[in-house]
Amino acid sequence: MLHLFSLLNIVTKRVVQLGLLLGLLLLLSPLVLWTLGYKINAHSDELAEIAAKNKNVMICTKIINIGLLGPSSGESRMHCIKRYAELTKDPSACELLMPSSYGLSCTGAAKDFKRPCALGNDRSVSGNGMDATLAECVQGTAEEQMASCCTIAKARFITSFNDCSGLDENQDIKDQCYYSLAFKNHDPESCASIQHENLKKACIVDASALKKNPSICSGCTPPVTLEQVMNFPQE
């Protein structure tokens, strides 16, 4: 009986010592991580601004959140990277988030390019003095069919239309057309013809990610065949 009591006493002491050791480690771990360069419970927006000033997006990857409340470390890092890309207008930073739908939203925030033609989720197009449906771009008047924004709509939404060479207007029109082709076909090589450097970077990041995993753009309007367009109603 005395031997059992002594054994229990030893076990109790060991448990207490282990608990104290674990408590000490928990107290010291943030300090150790801090000395290694990690950002403990850092605000992602504020850290993104610091990263932007230093032109170093990798600072965002150092966030570690400790505690039960608030966003996870991964969520804070992702937000920091997207905010960095938005502040610096550097789409290449979004590669750290690819392939993912959040990565696509990152390149969208990082773009510094004003699209001449607005493409709708219903495959309509407007801009450059015109407004038309995809069916009108294919079967409408000669003026509609030849309109530069219609060419961009066809490049984006018709599977068999892959030609931007007929555009002889300003470079922004051509750049948007090549981006539309790259996005539709998941083809980074189509980005090479883009002259706008910011859009070219975004194009390469987007098309490369879509090539790896097309499902990241599940909410995007899919392209259709020319035969399907011919059966669309003209409004």
ROSE-4610 file (N, C-alpha, C; in Angstrom, 1 decimal, always signed):
// ROSE-4610
residu = [M/M/M/L/L/L/H/H/H/L/L/L/F/F/F/S/S/S/L/L/L/L/L/L/N/N/N/I/I/I/V/V/V/T/T/T/K/K/K/R/R/R/V/V/V/V/V/V/Q/Q/Q/L/L/L/G/G/G/L/L/L/L/L/L/L/L/L/G/G/G/L/L/L/L/L/L/L/L/L/L/L/L/L/L/L/S/S/S/P/P/P/L/L/L/V/V/V/L/L/L/W/W/W/T/T/T/L/L/L/G/G/G/Y/Y/Y/K/K/K/I/I/I/N/N/N/A/A/A/H/H/H/S/S/S/D/D/D/E/E/E/L/L/L/A/A/A/E/E/E/I/I/I/A/A/A/A/A/A/K/K/K/N/N/N/K/K/K/N/N/N/V/V/V/M/M/M/I/I/I/C/C/C/T/T/T/K/K/K/I/I/I/I/I/I/N/N/N/I/I/I/G/G/G/L/L/L/L/L/L/G/G/G/P/P/P/S/S/S/S/S/S/G/G/G/E/E/E/S/S/S/R/R/R/M/M/M/H/H/H/C/C/C/I/I/I/K/K/K/R/R/R/Y/Y/Y/A/A/A/E/E/E/L/L/L/T/T/T/K/K/K/D/D/D/P/P/P/S/S/S/A/A/A/C/C/C/E/E/E/L/L/L/L/L/L/M/M/M/P/P/P/S/S/S/S/S/S/Y/Y/Y/G/G/G/L/L/L/S/S/S/C/C/C/T/T/T/G/G/G/A/A/A/A/A/A/K/K/K/D/D/D/F/F/F/K/K/K/R/R/R/P/P/P/C/C/C/A/A/A/L/L/L/G/G/G/N/N/N/D/D/D/R/R/R/S/S/S/V/V/V/S/S/S/G/G/G/N/N/N/G/G/G/M/M/M/D/D/D/A/A/A/T/T/T/L/L/L/A/A/A/E/E/E/C/C/C/V/V/V/Q/Q/Q/G/G/G/T/T/T/A/A/A/E/E/E/E/E/E/Q/Q/Q/M/M/M/A/A/A/S/S/S/C/C/C/C/C/C/T/T/T/I/I/I/A/A/A/K/K/K/A/A/A/R/R/R/F/F/F/I/I/I/T/T/T/S/S/S/F/F/F/N/N/N/D/D/D/C/C/C/S/S/S/G/G/G/L/L/L/D/D/D/E/E/E/N/N/N/Q/Q/Q/D/D/D/I/I/I/K/K/K/D/D/D/Q/Q/Q/C/C/C/Y/Y/Y/Y/Y/Y/S/S/S/L/L/L/A/A/A/F/F/F/K/K/K/N/N/N/H/H/H/D/D/D/P/P/P/E/E/E/S/S/S/C/C/C/A/A/A/S/S/S/I/I/I/Q/Q/Q/H/H/H/E/E/E/N/N/N/L/L/L/K/K/K/K/K/K/A/A/A/C/C/C/I/I/I/V/V/V/D/D/D/A/A/A/S/S/S/A/A/A/L/L/L/K/K/K/K/K/K/N/N/N/P/P/P/S/S/S/I/I/I/C/C/C/S/S/S/G/G/G/C/C/C/T/T/T/P/P/P/P/P/P/V/V/V/T/T/T/L/L/L/E/E/E/Q/Q/Q/V/V/V/M/M/M/N/N/N/F/F/F/P/P/P/Q/Q/Q/E/E/E]
num = [1/1/1/2/2/2/3/3/3/4/4/4/5/5/5/6/6/6/7/7/7/8/8/8/9/9/9/10/10/10/11/11/11/12/12/12/13/13/13/14/14/14/15/15/15/16/16/16/17/17/17/18/18/18/19/19/19/20/20/20/21/21/21/22/22/22/23/23/23/24/24/24/25/25/25/26/26/26/27/27/27/28/28/28/29/29/29/30/30/30/31/31/31/32/32/32/33/33/33/34/34/34/35/35/35/36/36/36/37/37/37/38/38/38/39/39/39/40/40/40/41/41/41/42/42/42/43/43/43/44/44/44/45/45/45/46/46/46/47/47/47/48/48/48/49/49/49/50/50/50/51/51/51/52/52/52/53/53/53/54/54/54/55/55/55/56/56/56/57/57/57/58/58/58/59/59/59/60/60/60/61/61/61/62/62/62/63/63/63/64/64/64/65/65/65/66/66/66/67/67/67/68/68/68/69/69/69/70/70/70/71/71/71/72/72/72/73/73/73/74/74/74/75/75/75/76/76/76/77/77/77/78/78/78/79/79/79/80/80/80/81/81/81/82/82/82/83/83/83/84/84/84/85/85/85/86/86/86/87/87/87/88/88/88/89/89/89/90/90/90/91/91/91/92/92/92/93/93/93/94/94/94/95/95/95/96/96/96/97/97/97/98/98/98/99/99/99/100/100/100/101/101/101/102/102/102/103/103/103/104/104/104/105/105/105/106/106/106/107/107/107/108/108/108/109/109/109/110/110/110/111/111/111/112/112/112/113/113/113/114/114/114/115/115/115/116/116/116/117/117/117/118/118/118/119/119/119/120/120/120/121/121/121/122/122/122/123/123/123/124/124/124/125/125/125/126/126/126/127/127/127/128/128/128/129/129/129/130/130/130/131/131/131/132/132/132/133/133/133/134/134/134/135/135/135/136/136/136/137/137/137/138/138/138/139/139/139/140/140/140/141/141/141/142/142/142/143/143/143/144/144/144/145/145/145/146/146/146/147/147/147/148/148/148/149/149/149/150/150/150/151/151/151/152/152/152/153/153/153/154/154/154/155/155/155/156/156/156/157/157/157/158/158/158/159/159/159/160/160/160/161/161/161/162/162/162/163/163/163/164/164/164/165/165/165/166/166/166/167/167/167/168/168/168/169/169/169/170/170/170/171/171/171/172/172/172/173/173/173/174/174/174/175/175/175/176/176/176/177/177/177/178/178/178/179/179/179/180/180/180/181/181/181/182/182/182/183/183/183/184/184/184/185/185/185/186/186/186/187/187/187/188/188/188/189/189/189/190/190/190/191/191/191/192/192/192/193/193/193/194/194/194/195/195/195/196/196/196/197/197/197/198/198/198/199/199/199/200/200/200/201/201/201/202/202/202/203/203/203/204/204/204/205/205/205/206/206/206/207/207/207/208/208/208/209/209/209/210/210/210/211/211/211/212/212/212/213/213/213/214/214/214/215/215/215/216/216/216/217/217/217/218/218/218/219/219/219/220/220/220/221/221/221/222/222/222/223/223/223/224/224/224/225/225/225/226/226/226/227/227/227/228/228/228/229/229/229/230/230/230/231/231/231/232/232/232/233/233/233/234/234/234/235/235/235]
x = [+0.8/+0.0/+0.9/+1.9/+2.8/+3.6/+3.9/+4.6/+3.7/+2.4/+1.4/+1.3/+1.2/+1.1/+2.3/+3.5/+4.7/+4.7/+4.2/+4.2/+3.2/+2.0/+1.1/+1.6/+2.4/+3.0/+4.0/+4.8/+5.8/+5.1/+4.0/+3.3/+2.6/+2.1/+1.5/+2.5/+3.7/+4.7/+5.1/+5.2/+5.6/+4.5/+3.3/+2.2/+2.2/+2.5/+2.6/+3.8/+4.9/+6.1/+5.8/+5.2/+4.9/+3.9/+2.9/+2.0/+2.7/+3.6/+4.4/+5.3/+5.8/+6.7/+5.9/+4.7/+3.8/+3.4/+3.0/+2.6/+3.7/+5.0/+6.1/+6.3/+6.2/+6.3/+5.3/+4.1/+3.0/+3.3/+3.9/+4.2/+5.4/+6.3/+7.5/+7.4/+6.4/+6.3/+6.1/+5.2/+5.1/+6.4/+7.2/+8.4/+9.4/+9.4/+10.3/+10.0/+8.7/+8.2/+8.5/+8.4/+8.6/+10.1/+11.0/+12.4/+12.8/+12.0/+12.2/+11.6/+11.0/+10.5/+9.0/+8.3/+6.9/+6.1/+4.9/+4.1/+2.9/+3.0/+2.0/+0.8/-0.4/-1.7/-1.6/-0.9/-0.8/-2.1/-2.4/-3.6/-3.2/-3.9/-3.5/-3.5/-4.4/-4.4/-3.1/-2.8/-1.7/-0.4/-0.3/+0.9/+1.0/-0.1/+0.0/+0.6/+0.2/+0.8/+2.3/+2.7/+4.2/+4.9/+4.2/+4.8/+4.9/+3.9/+3.9/+5.0/+5.2/+6.2/+7.6/+7.7/+9.0/+9.1/+8.0/+7.9/+8.3/+7.7/+8.0/+6.8/+6.1/+4.8/+5.0/+6.3/+6.5/+6.3/+6.3/+6.0/+4.7/+3.7/+2.4/+2.3/+3.3/+3.3/+3.8/+4.2/+4.8/+3.7/+2.4/+1.4/+1.1/+1.1/+0.6/-0.4/-1.6/-2.6/-2.7/-2.6/-2.7/-3.9/-4.7/-6.0/-7.2/-8.3/-9.5/-10.4/-10.2/-11.0/-10.3/-11.1/-10.5/-10.2/-9.8/-9.5/-8.3/-8.3/-7.1/-5.9/-4.7/-3.5/-3.6/-4.1/-4.3/-5.1/-6.3/-7.2/-6.5/-5.8/-5.1/-4.0/-3.3/-2.2/-2.8/-3.9/-4.5/-5.0/-5.7/-6.2/-5.0/-3.9/-2.8/-2.2/-2.1/-1.5/-2.4/-3.7/-4.6/-4.5/-4.5/-4.4/-3.1/-2.0/-0.7/-0.8/-1.4/-1.5/-2.3/-3.3/-4.2/-3.4/-2.7/-1.9/-0.8/-0.1/+1.0/+0.7/-0.5/-1.0/+0.0/+0.3/+1.2/+0.5/-0.1/-0.8/+0.1/+1.4/+2.2/+2.2/+1.9/+1.8/+0.7/-0.3/-1.4/-1.1/+0.1/+0.5/+0.5/+0.8/+0.8/-0.6/-1.6/-3.0/-3.6/-2.8/-3.3/-2.9/-3.7/-5.0/-6.2/-6.9/-8.1/-9.0/-10.2/-11.1/-10.7/-10.2/-9.7/-8.5/-7.7/-6.6/-7.0/-8.1/-8.7/-9.2/-9.8/-10.3/-9.1/-8.0/-6.8/-6.2/-6.1/-5.7/-6.6/-7.9/-8.9/-8.7/-8.3/-8.0/-6.7/-5.8/-4.4/-4.3/-5.4/-5.3/-5.4/-4.6/-4.6/-4.8/-5.9/-6.3/-7.8/-8.1/-9.5/-10.0/-10.9/-11.4/-12.2/-11.9/-12.7/-14.1/-14.3/-15.5/-15.9/-17.2/-17.7/-18.5/-18.1/-18.8/-19.7/-21.0/-22.0/-22.0/-22.6/-22.7/-23.7/-24.5/-25.4/-24.8/-23.5/-22.7/-23.0/-23.6/-23.8/-22.5/-22.4/-21.2/-21.6/-20.9/-21.1/-19.8/-19.8/-18.6/-18.2/-17.4/-16.8/-18.0/-19.1/-20.2/-21.2/-21.2/-22.2/-22.7/-23.8/-24.4/-25.1/-24.7/-25.2/-25.2/-26.1/-26.0/-25.0/-24.7/-23.7/-24.4/-25.7/-26.4/-26.3/-26.5/-26.4/-25.0/-24.0/-22.6/-22.3/-23.1/-22.9/-23.8/-25.1/-26.1/-26.7/-26.2/-26.8/-26.4/-26.4/-26.0/-24.6/-24.1/-22.7/-21.9/-22.5/-21.8/-21.6/-22.6/-22.5/-21.5/-21.6/-20.6/-19.2/-18.9/-17.6/-17.1/-18.0/-17.6/-16.5/-15.5/-14.4/-14.8/-15.8/-16.3/-17.0/-17.6/-18.2/-17.1/-16.0/-14.9/-14.4/-14.3/-13.9/-14.9/-16.2/-17.2/-17.1/-16.9/-16.8/-15.5/-14.5/-13.2/-13.4/-14.2/-14.4/-15.5/-16.5/-17.7/-17.9/-17.2/-17.5/-16.2/-16.5/-15.3/-14.5/-15.0/-14.3/-13.7/-14.0/-13.5/-12.2/-11.1/-9.8/-8.9/-9.4/-8.6/-8.8/-7.8/-7.8/-7.1/-6.6/-5.7/-6.4/-7.7/-8.5/-8.7/-8.3/-8.5/-7.4/-7.7/-6.7/-6.9/-7.6/-7.9/-6.8/-7.1/-6.1/-5.7/-4.5/-3.9/-4.7/-5.4/-6.2/-7.3/-7.9/-8.8/-8.2/-7.0/-6.3/-5.9/-5.4/-5.0/-6.1/-7.3/-8.5/-8.9/-8.7/-9.1/-8.1/-6.8/-5.9/-6.1/-6.4/-6.7/-7.9/-9.0/-10.2/-9.9/-9.1/-8.7/-7.9/-7.0/-6.2/-7.1/-8.0/-8.9/-9.8/-10.4/-11.3/-10.6/-9.5/-8.7/-7.8/-7.7/-6.7/-5.3/-4.9/-3.7/-2.8/-1.8/-0.9/-0.1/+0.1/+0.8/+0.1/-1.2/-1.9/-1.7/-1.1/-0.9/+0.3/+1.2/+2.4/+2.2/+1.0/+0.7/+0.2/+0.0/-0.6/+0.6/+0.3/+1.4/+1.3/+0.1/-0.1/+0.5/+1.6/+2.4/+1.6/+0.8/+0.0/-1.0/-1.7/-2.7/-2.0/-0.8/-0.1/+0.3/+0.7/+1.0/-0.2/-1.3/-2.6/-3.0/-2.9/-3.2/-2.5/-1.2/-0.3/-0.7/-0.9/-1.3/-2.7/-3.6/-5.0/-5.0/-4.4/-4.5/-3.7/-2.6/-1.8/-2.6/-3.3/-4.0/-5.2/-5.9/-7.0/-6.6/-5.4/-4.9/-4.7/-4.2/-4.0/-5.3/-6.3/-7.5/-8.7/-9.3/-10.4/-11.6/-11.8/-12.9/-12.9/-11.7/-11.6/-12.5/-13.0/-13.8/-15.2/-15.7/-17.0/-18.2/-18.0/-19.0/-18.9/-17.9/-17.7/-18.7/-19.0/-19.9/-19.1/-19.6/-18.8/-19.0/-18.0/-18.2/-19.2/-19.7/-20.6/-20.2/-20.8/-20.4/-21.1/-20.6/-21.3/-22.7/-22.9/-24.2/-25.2/-24.8/-25.6/-26.0/-25.0/-25.3/-26.3/-26.3/-27.2/-28.7/-28.8/-30.2/-30.6/-29.7/-30.0/-31.0/-31.9/-32.8/-32.1/-32.4/-31.8/-32.8/-32.3/-33.1/-33.0]
y = [-1.2/+0.0/+1.2/+1.2/+2.4/+2.5/+1.4/+1.5/+2.1/+1.8/+2.3/+3.8/+4.3/+5.7/+6.5/+5.9/+6.5/+6.6/+5.6/+5.6/+6.7/+6.8/+7.8/+9.2/+9.4/+10.7/+11.1/+10.1/+10.4/+10.7/+10.0/+10.2/+11.6/+12.0/+13.3/+14.4/+14.3/+15.3/+15.4/+14.2/+14.3/+15.0/+14.7/+15.4/+16.9/+17.3/+18.7/+19.4/+18.7/+19.2/+19.3/+18.3/+18.3/+19.5/+19.7/+20.8/+22.1/+22.3/+23.5/+23.7/+22.6/+22.7/+23.1/+22.5/+22.9/+24.3/+24.7/+26.1/+27.1/+26.7/+27.6/+27.7/+26.5/+26.5/+27.3/+27.3/+28.1/+29.6/+29.9/+31.3/+31.8/+30.9/+31.3/+31.1/+30.3/+30.0/+31.3/+32.3/+33.5/+34.3/+34.3/+35.0/+34.3/+33.0/+32.3/+32.5/+32.5/+32.7/+34.2/+35.1/+36.5/+36.7/+36.0/+36.2/+35.5/+34.6/+34.0/+34.8/+35.9/+36.8/+36.7/+35.8/+35.7/+36.8/+37.1/+38.3/+37.7/+37.8/+37.2/+38.1/+37.5/+38.2/+39.5/+39.6/+40.9/+41.2/+42.5/+42.9/+42.8/+42.1/+41.8/+43.0/+44.0/+45.2/+46.0/+46.1/+46.9/+46.3/+45.0/+44.3/+44.3/+44.4/+44.5/+45.8/+46.9/+48.2/+48.2/+47.5/+47.4/+46.7/+45.6/+44.7/+45.5/+46.4/+47.2/+48.2/+48.8/+49.8/+49.2/+47.9/+47.2/+46.4/+46.5/+45.7/+44.2/+43.7/+42.3/+41.6/+40.9/+40.2/+39.1/+38.5/+37.4/+37.7/+39.0/+39.4/+38.9/+38.9/+38.4/+37.0/+36.2/+34.7/+34.4/+35.5/+35.3/+35.4/+35.7/+35.9/+34.6/+34.6/+33.4/+34.0/+33.5/+33.9/+32.9/+33.4/+32.5/+32.9/+31.9/+32.2/+31.6/+31.6/+31.0/+31.9/+33.2/+34.2/+34.8/+35.3/+36.0/+35.0/+35.5/+34.6/+33.7/+32.7/+31.7/+32.4/+31.8/+32.3/+32.3/+31.2/+31.1/+32.2/+32.5/+33.5/+34.9/+35.2/+36.5/+36.6/+35.5/+35.6/+35.8/+35.1/+35.3/+36.8/+37.3/+38.7/+39.7/+39.4/+40.3/+40.3/+39.1/+39.0/+39.7/+39.5/+40.2/+41.7/+42.2/+43.6/+44.2/+43.4/+43.8/+44.0/+43.0/+43.0/+44.2/+44.5/+45.7/+47.0/+47.1/+48.3/+48.6/+47.5/+47.7/+47.5/+47.1/+46.7/+45.7/+44.7/+43.7/+42.3/+41.9/+40.7/+39.4/+39.6/+38.4/+37.9/+38.8/+38.4/+37.4/+37.4/+36.5/+35.1/+34.8/+33.5/+32.7/+33.4/+32.7/+32.1/+32.6/+32.2/+31.2/+30.9/+30.1/+28.6/+27.7/+28.0/+28.0/+29.1/+29.2/+30.4/+30.4/+31.5/+32.7/+32.6/+33.8/+34.4/+33.5/+34.0/+34.8/+34.4/+35.1/+36.5/+36.5/+37.8/+38.7/+38.1/+38.9/+39.6/+38.8/+39.5/+40.5/+40.3/+41.4/+42.6/+42.5/+43.7/+44.4/+43.5/+44.1/+44.7/+44.5/+45.0/+46.6/+47.1/+48.6/+48.8/+48.3/+48.4/+48.7/+49.7/+50.0/+49.4/+48.4/+47.7/+48.6/+48.6/+49.4/+48.8/+47.5/+46.8/+46.0/+46.2/+45.5/+44.3/+43.1/+41.9/+41.5/+41.2/+40.8/+39.3/+38.9/+37.5/+36.8/+37.6/+37.1/+37.1/+37.3/+37.3/+38.6/+39.6/+40.8/+41.6/+42.7/+43.5/+45.0/+45.9/+47.3/+48.0/+49.2/+50.0/+50.4/+51.4/+51.9/+52.3/+52.9/+53.4/+52.4/+51.2/+50.2/+49.3/+48.7/+47.8/+46.7/+45.4/+44.3/+43.0/+42.1/+40.7/+39.9/+38.8/+37.9/+37.5/+37.2/+36.9/+38.0/+39.2/+40.4/+40.6/+40.2/+40.3/+39.3/+38.2/+37.2/+37.3/+37.7/+37.7/+39.1/+40.1/+41.4/+42.1/+43.5/+44.3/+44.1/+44.5/+44.4/+45.3/+46.4/+47.3/+46.6/+45.9/+45.2/+44.1/+43.3/+42.2/+42.6/+43.8/+44.3/+45.1/+45.4/+46.2/+45.6/+46.4/+45.8/+45.1/+45.7/+45.1/+43.8/+43.6/+42.4/+41.3/+41.8/+40.8/+40.3/+41.2/+40.8/+39.8/+40.1/+39.2/+37.8/+37.8/+36.5/+35.7/+36.5/+35.9/+35.3/+35.9/+35.4/+34.3/+34.4/+33.5/+32.5/+32.5/+31.5/+30.6/+29.3/+28.3/+28.3/+28.5/+28.4/+29.7/+30.8/+32.1/+32.4/+32.4/+32.6/+33.5/+34.6/+35.5/+37.0/+37.6/+39.0/+39.9/+39.3/+39.9/+41.0/+40.9/+41.8/+43.2/+43.3/+44.6/+45.5/+46.7/+47.7/+49.0/+48.9/+50.1/+50.3/+51.0/+51.3/+50.0/+50.1/+48.9/+48.3/+49.1/+48.5/+47.6/+47.9/+46.9/+45.6/+45.7/+44.4/+43.7/+44.4/+43.7/+43.0/+43.6/+43.0/+41.7/+41.8/+40.7/+39.5/+39.7/+38.7/+38.1/+39.0/+38.5/+37.6/+38.0/+37.2/+35.8/+35.7/+34.5/+33.6/+34.2/+33.4/+32.9/+33.7/+33.3/+32.2/+32.3/+31.3/+30.0/+30.0/+28.8/+28.3/+29.0/+28.6/+28.5/+29.5/+29.5/+30.6/+30.5/+31.6/+32.1/+31.3/+31.8/+32.9/+33.0/+34.0/+35.4/+35.4/+36.6/+37.4/+36.7/+37.2/+38.5/+38.5/+39.6/+40.9/+40.8/+41.9/+42.9/+44.2/+45.2/+45.9/+45.9/+46.5/+45.6/+46.0/+45.1/+44.6/+45.5/+45.0/+43.9/+44.2/+43.2/+41.9/+42.0/+40.8/+40.0/+40.6/+39.8/+39.1/+39.9/+39.3/+38.1/+38.3/+37.3/+36.0/+36.1/+35.0/+34.2/+35.0/+34.3/+33.6/+34.3/+33.8/+32.5/+32.7/+31.6/+30.4/+30.6/+29.5/+28.7/+29.5/+28.9/+28.1/+28.7/+28.0/+26.7/+26.8/+25.6/+24.5/+24.8/+23.8/+23.3/+24.2/+23.8/+24.7/+24.3/+25.1/+25.3/+24.5/+24.6/+25.8/+26.5/+27.7/+28.8/+28.7/+29.7/+29.2/+28.5/+27.8/+28.8/+30.1/+31.1/+31.9/+31.6/+32.4/+31.9/+32.8/+32.4/+31.6/+30.3/+29.4/+29.8/+29.5/+29.8/+28.8/+29.1/+28.3/+28.1/+27.2/+27.0/+28.0/+28.1/+29.1/+28.6/+27.3/+26.7/+27.1/+27.1/+27.5/+29.0/+29.8/+31.2/+31.5/+30.7/+30.9/+30.7/+30.0/+29.7/+30.6/+31.6/+32.5/+33.6/+34.0/+35.1/+36.4/+37.2/+38.5/+39.5/+40.4/+41.3/+42.7]
z = [+0.0/+0.0/+0.0/+0.8/+0.9/-0.4/-1.0/-2.3/-3.4/-3.4/-4.3/-4.1/-2.9/-2.5/-3.1/-2.9/-3.3/-4.9/-5.5/-7.0/-7.5/-6.8/-7.2/-7.0/-6.0/-5.7/-6.7/-7.2/-8.2/-9.5/-9.9/-11.1/-11.1/-9.9/-9.8/-10.0/-9.4/-9.6/-11.0/-11.7/-13.1/-14.0/-13.7/-14.4/-14.2/-12.9/-12.6/-13.3/-13.3/-14.0/-15.5/-16.1/-17.5/-17.8/-17.0/-17.2/-17.1/-16.2/-16.1/-17.3/-17.8/-19.0/-20.2/-20.4/-21.5/-21.4/-20.2/-20.0/-20.4/-20.0/-20.3/-21.8/-22.5/-23.9/-24.6/-24.1/-24.7/-24.5/-23.4/-23.2/-24.0/-24.2/-24.9/-26.5/-26.9/-28.4/-29.2/-28.8/-29.6/-29.7/-28.5/-28.5/-29.5/-29.5/-30.4/-31.8/-32.1/-33.5/-33.9/-33.0/-33.3/-33.6/-32.9/-33.2/-34.5/-35.0/-36.3/-37.5/-37.1/-38.2/-38.4/-37.7/-37.9/-37.3/-37.9/-37.5/-36.7/-35.4/-34.5/-34.4/-34.8/-34.7/-35.4/-36.5/-37.2/-38.0/-38.1/-38.9/-40.3/-41.1/-42.5/-43.4/-43.2/-43.9/-43.6/-42.4/-42.0/-42.5/-42.4/-42.8/-44.3/-45.0/-46.5/-46.9/-46.2/-46.4/-46.2/-45.1/-44.8/-45.9/-46.4/-47.4/-48.7/-49.0/-50.2/-50.2/-49.1/-48.9/-49.1/-48.7/-48.9/-50.2/-50.9/-52.2/-52.0/-50.9/-50.6/-50.1/-51.0/-50.6/-49.7/-49.6/-48.8/-47.3/-47.0/-45.6/-45.2/-46.1/-45.8/-45.4/-45.9/-45.6/-44.2/-43.4/-42.1/-41.0/-41.4/-40.4/-39.7/-38.4/-37.6/-36.5/-36.6/-35.6/-34.5/-33.3/-32.1/-31.3/-31.0/-30.3/-31.0/-30.3/-30.8/-31.6/-31.3/-32.0/-33.2/-34.1/-35.3/-36.5/-37.6/-38.7/-38.5/-39.3/-39.2/-39.8/-39.6/-40.2/-41.7/-42.3/-43.7/-44.3/-43.7/-44.1/-44.1/-43.0/-42.9/-43.9/-44.2/-45.2/-46.6/-46.9/-48.2/-48.4/-47.4/-47.5/-47.6/-46.9/-47.0/-48.4/-49.0/-50.3/-51.3/-51.2/-52.2/-52.0/-50.7/-50.5/-51.0/-50.8/-51.4/-52.9/-53.6/-55.0/-55.5/-54.7/-55.0/-54.8/-53.8/-53.5/-54.5/-54.8/-55.7/-57.2/-57.5/-58.8/-59.5/-58.7/-59.1/-59.2/-60.3/-60.4/-60.1/-60.3/-60.2/-58.7/-57.8/-56.4/-56.1/-57.0/-56.9/-57.2/-57.7/-58.0/-56.7/-55.6/-54.2/-53.8/-54.5/-54.2/-55.2/-56.2/-57.3/-57.2/-57.8/-58.5/-57.5/-57.5/-56.7/-57.2/-56.8/-57.2/-56.5/-55.3/-54.6/-55.3/-55.9/-56.7/-57.9/-58.5/-59.7/-59.2/-58.0/-57.5/-57.2/-56.8/-56.5/-57.8/-58.9/-60.1/-60.6/-60.3/-60.7/-59.9/-58.6/-57.8/-58.2/-58.7/-59.1/-60.5/-61.3/-62.6/-62.6/-63.5/-63.7/-65.2/-65.6/-67.0/-67.2/-67.9/-68.1/-69.4/-69.2/-70.4/-71.3/-72.6/-73.5/-73.7/-73.6/-73.8/-72.5/-72.1/-70.9/-71.4/-70.8/-71.2/-70.1/-70.4/-69.4/-69.2/-68.0/-67.7/-68.7/-69.4/-70.4/-71.8/-71.8/-73.1/-73.9/-73.3/-74.1/-74.0/-74.8/-74.8/-75.0/-74.4/-74.6/-74.5/-75.1/-75.1/-76.5/-76.6/-77.8/-78.8/-78.2/-79.0/-79.4/-78.8/-79.2/-78.0/-78.2/-77.2/-77.9/-77.7/-78.5/-77.7/-78.1/-77.6/-78.4/-78.0/-78.7/-80.1/-80.0/-81.3/-82.3/-81.8/-82.7/-83.3/-82.5/-82.9/-84.1/-84.1/-85.1/-86.3/-86.0/-87.0/-87.3/-86.6/-86.7/-88.0/-87.9/-89.1/-89.3/-90.5/-90.8/-89.9/-89.5/-88.5/-87.2/-86.7/-85.4/-85.5/-86.6/-86.8/-86.8/-87.4/-87.6/-86.4/-85.4/-84.3/-83.5/-83.0/-82.3/-81.0/-80.3/-79.1/-79.3/-80.5/-80.9/-81.1/-81.7/-81.9/-80.6/-79.6/-78.3/-77.6/-77.8/-77.3/-77.9/-79.2/-79.9/-79.5/-79.2/-78.8/-77.4/-76.6/-75.2/-75.1/-75.9/-75.7/-76.8/-77.9/-78.9/-79.0/-78.9/-78.8/-80.0/-81.2/-82.4/-82.9/-82.2/-82.7/-81.9/-82.6/-81.9/-82.7/-83.2/-84.0/-83.6/-83.2/-82.9/-83.9/-84.9/-85.9/-86.7/-86.8/-87.6/-87.0/-85.7/-85.0/-85.4/-85.8/-86.2/-85.5/-84.3/-83.5/-82.5/-81.4/-80.4/-79.7/-79.1/-78.5/-77.4/-76.6/-75.5/-76.0/-77.2/-77.8/-78.1/-78.7/-79.0/-77.8/-76.8/-75.5/-74.9/-74.8/-74.2/-75.0/-76.3/-77.1/-76.9/-76.8/-76.5/-75.1/-74.2/-72.8/-72.8/-73.6/-73.7/-74.2/-75.2/-75.8/-74.8/-74.1/-73.2/-72.0/-71.6/-70.5/-70.9/-72.1/-72.6/-72.9/-73.5/-73.9/-72.8/-71.7/-70.6/-71.2/-72.0/-72.8/-72.5/-71.6/-71.3/-72.5/-73.5/-74.7/-75.4/-75.3/-76.0/-75.3/-74.1/-73.4/-74.0/-74.8/-75.3/-76.1/-76.8/-77.7/-77.0/-75.7/-75.0/-74.7/-75.0/-74.8/-73.4/-72.8/-71.5/-70.5/-69.8/-69.0/-67.8/-67.2/-66.0/-66.5/-67.6/-68.1/-68.5/-69.1/-69.5/-68.3/-67.2/-66.0/-65.5/-65.4/-64.9/-65.8/-67.1/-68.1/-67.9/-67.7/-67.5/-66.3/-65.2/-63.9/-64.0/-64.6/-64.7/-65.6/-66.8/-67.8/-67.3/-66.7/-66.1/-65.0/-64.2/-63.1/-63.7/-64.7/-65.3/-66.0/-66.6/-67.2/-66.2/-65.0/-64.0/-63.4/-63.2/-62.6/-63.1/-64.2/-64.8/-63.8/-62.8/-62.0/-61.0/-61.0/-60.1/-60.6/-61.8/-62.4/-62.6/-61.7/-61.8/-62.0/-61.5/-61.7/-63.0/-63.8/-65.0/-66.1/-67.0/-68.1/-69.1/-69.4/-70.3/-71.7/-72.6/-74.0/-74.6/-75.8/-76.5/-77.9/-78.6/-80.0/-80.9/-82.1/-83.1/-83.4/-83.5/-83.8/-82.7/-81.4/-80.3/-80.4/-80.8/-80.9/-82.0/-83.1/-84.2/-83.7/-82.7/-82.2/-81.1/-80.7/-79.7/-80.2/-79.4/-79.9/-80.0/-81.1/-81.2/-80.6/-79.7/-79.0/-79.6]
